[in-house]
Amino acid sequence: MPRILKTVVPRIRRSLAERGLLVSLRRSVLLPIHLFQEYRKAKKHNTVQVRSDFDRDHDVDTDGEIDGWTHLSDLNIPSANWIYGRNYAPIDPVRFHAVLASIEIRFEDFVFIDFGSGKGRALLMASEYPFRRVVGIEFSPELHLVAQRNIENFGDRRRKCGPLESVCMDFVDFSPPDEASVLFFFDPCEDAILIELLRNIHRSLEQHPRSAYLVYVAPTASKKVLLDDADWLIQRRVNEEFRFCVYQARQGH
């Protein structure tokens, strides 16, 4: 359940930094109402959750805690960027496999990187493809530990990829490997962080030119604009049914 006091102060500080005092004062009138709605929504759900088919079939724990979601405000996250993060929810398997089916690549030549990998469901499913390796970047130590246990429980029977790992760090501090990559995003953050992350990825590609695909699942309208406006990305796919888009990095741009 979202921790109200933990949530209020960072949101006010963020608003002051981004919008200034007057706008923040106007918005602060609505903040208690919004937080109370969050609290009631979380409280009305029974804490006993029905396990997903994926978790039952593979004996793992990738589900969210409340109505399919795990609130970041319920976690002890050392990064100050947690306030810009999205609450954790696992991706549906059908949706995930539709994403990978839309990328026409030789998986053996690519590294799969999940930005905001949570409990690791996307990592486990990606491991069933022959990627060179699969890496998840997660800034919550609690979710990262669950992902590590899931990787151990998933075992090698279904795995076709190379090394499979979850790394605990803020992904804005992550240096992408100098290898051909599929960069996977399941709407993990707000626009300000995505802007910084795209800048880091672009810089890495300029320094070490290589093939890269960026996949964004469930983009908001503003994020779609950010991605479309990045002149170093070429849009390759837009899937309206499963709400994802695929971009390819321009070579030598």
Secondary structure, 3 states (H helix, E strand, C coil): CCCHHHHHHHHHHHHHHHHCHHHHHHHHCCHHHHHHHHHHHHHCCCCCCCCCHHHHHHCCCCCCCECCEECHHHCCCCCHHHHHECCECCCCHHHHHHHHHCCCCCHHHCEEEEECCCCCHHHHHHCCCCCCEEEEEECCHHHHHHHHHHHHHHCCCCCCCCCEEEEECCHHHCCCCCCCEEEEEECCECHHHHHHHHHHHHHHHHHCCCCEEEEEECCCHHHHHHHHHCCCEEEEEEECCCCEEEEEECCCC
